[in-house]
Amino acid sequence: MDLCPDERPREKMRLRGAKALSNAELLAILLGSGIGGKNVTEVAQELMVSADGRLSLLGAMPLERLICHKGVGEVRAITIAAAIELGRRSFEELTVIDKRSITSPEIVYQLMLPHMKGLDHEECWALYLNRAGFLLGKEMICSGTMETTVVDTGRILKHAIEKQSSNVILVHNHPSGSARPGQADIHQTEVLRRALSAVEITLTDHIVIAEDSFYSFSEERLGKMR
């Protein structure tokens, strides 16, 4: 008996496993059924096209935009957003980054890329480390516009003291595509470095993440990081 189009992705996954399915077919399973004369795979393919075929851009798509996409709606949009967030968290767990010492900017880049890749706005995060370089915690400090964000120095200082952190690493992204820091980045880094130094906490590095690259203040010896 022939399966209807809406059933085929699920049947394919049952027989061949999830890895055999395309991104659109996996998305079709989340959507469940088609609409308006289109089967579920066609709806999923159109949704992927709206994200330039990239899951990272689909994950960064605002919920309101997903909801407005024909054939999606609020319930399906929330389902998609939840699935992508689970994927992000799973990837983060696989890095096992908090079980070993953070010894290089590359490790920080791999840790933070799942949080920042595909964002259309700037976010600033703080990583709190003990004296041996082990991660005590990380948090998003603030979220800004396409081009700017303001570092909340007081919040970082407060939380660093609460966590008994010896070292802090500042991380933020540049949606523009260039990881090169601007004058505002350099100024805010120095302000934070001085505030932490006053309570004998070291700002170990400030790392700027772009889509496929990063910039380390420490590696470039920018300012007084070392």
N, C-alpha and C positions, 0 to 999 in steps of 0.2 A: 504494500500500500504506500502510495506517495505521501510524503509529509508536506504540510503546508509550509510556505516560506518562513513563517514566524517560528516554526519548530525546528528548522534545519540547523541553526547554530547550536542549540542545546543538544541535539542528537549527535552532531559532529563532535562536540566536547565529550559526550558520554562515551563515544566509540574510540576517539583518538587522543583525548586529553586536551587540556587548556592550551598547551604550547602549539597545537596544530591550528589554532584559530588566529585570524587576523585581529588587529585592534578593533576594527569595525564590528567583527563578529562577536568579540567579547563584550563590546558595548551594547550590541543588540540583545544579548542575554540580560543585561541590566534593564534595558528598556522594556523587554517583555513582549510587545506587540507593535504592529505598525498602525498607521492612521491615514485616513483620506486616500485610500487606493494605493498606498505604498506599504510594502512589507517592512518588517522591523529592521532588516539589514540595510535597506535603502535609506531609512530614516537615520540609522547609525552612520552610514557612509556620508550623508549630507552633514551630519554633525561634526564628523572628523574633518571634512573639507573646510568647514567654518573655522576650524582650529589649525588650518594649514597642514593637516595630517599628523600633528604632533601632540602626543599625550601631555607633554609639559605645558603646552599652551591651553589645552582643554582643562587641565587641572588649575590653571591660573585664571580661567574665565570666571567672571563674577556670576554668582548664583542667579541674579536677575536676568542676565543674558541667556543663561541656559534655560531658564523657565520660559523665556519668550521664543525660544527656538521651536519651530513647528514640529509637533509630534513628541515633545518632551514634557513640558508642564512642570508644576511644582514638585510633585511626588517623585517623578523620575529624575528631575534635576538634583534633588537632595540625595537620591540613591547614588547617582553618578559621583557627586562630590564626596560622599562618604566612602565609596569604593576607592577613589583616588587618594584620599587621606589615609586609608588603611594601607595602601601601597607605599606611601611615603614613610609611614611609621615602620612598616616591615623592613624597608630598605635601611632605615636608620638603625634598627636592631641588628641587622646583619653586619654592620660595620664594627660592632662591639667596641666602639671607640672609647667608651668610658671605662673600659677594663684595662687600658694600657696608657702609658704616659704620652701626653701630647708633646712631641719633640720637634715638630716642623710645621711650617705653614701649609704644606701639602695635606697633612692629616686634618688640619682645621678646614681646609677647602673641601675635602671629601665628606667631612661631618656636616658642614653647613649647606652644601650644594642642594640636597633634597628640599631644604627649607626655602631656598632663594631662587632656584632655577625657574625661569619663565615668569617671574613677577613683573608687573608693569608699574611698580612703585618701589621706593626705597624702604628697606627695613634695617634697623640697627639691633644687633644682638650682643650680649655679653656672655663670655665663657669664664667661669670661676674655677681656678685650679689651686691645688694644694702645693706645698713646696716641692714635691716630687714631680709635679706636672700632671697629676691625675685629675680628671674632671670631677668637680664637686657639683656642678649644675650649670645650666645654660638657660637663658631667657631672652625673649624679644623685649627690648627696651622701648622702642618707639617705631612708628610707621609714618612715612612721609609721602611726598608727592613723587612724580616721575623724576624729579631732579634733585630734591633736597630732603633731608631729615635732620632733626635737631637732637643731639645726644643729651640724654638726661643724666648729667654727671652725678647729681645728688642721689638718684635712685641706684646707680651702679655702686657708688661708694657705700651706701647703706647696706645693700645686699652682700657686697664683698665682705664687710665687717661681720654681718650676721652669719655668713657661711664660713667664717674664719679662713678666708681665702688669702693665700700669699701672692698669687699672681692673677691677673685678669687679661683676657684677650678680647679686643673689640672687633666686631665683624659687621660690615654692612655691604650692601649690593649696589651696583650701578646698572639700572635697566637700559641705559643708553648703549651699552656694549663695550665701553672702554673702562678698564679697571684702574686707570691712572687717577690718583687722588687730586682733588682741586684744593684751592687755598682754604676753603671752609673746612674740608676734611683735615687738613694739616693743623689748622687752628684748634679745632675741637679735640684732636688727639693730644695736643700739648696741654690744653686745659684739663683734660681727664688725667693725663700723666702726672701733673703737678698735684691734683687733688688726692690721688691714690698715694703718691709718694709721701704726702704729709702724714699719712697713717701707716707708713712703711709697707705698703702694698705696691707691687711692681706691675706696671702696664707692659706686659711681655711683648705684645704685638698688636697692630691694627691691620686687619686684612680686608681688602676691598675685592669683592667677587663680581665678575661680569659673567656673561653667558658661558664662555668657554675658557676663561682665564682668571687669574687673581693677581693682586699686588700686595706684597708684604712690606709694611713700613720697616720692620726689623731687618729683613734681607737687604733692603735698599739703603739701610742706615739713615732713614729720613727722620729728621728731628733728633731727639735724644733718647731713642728707644734703647740704645745700648751704650 
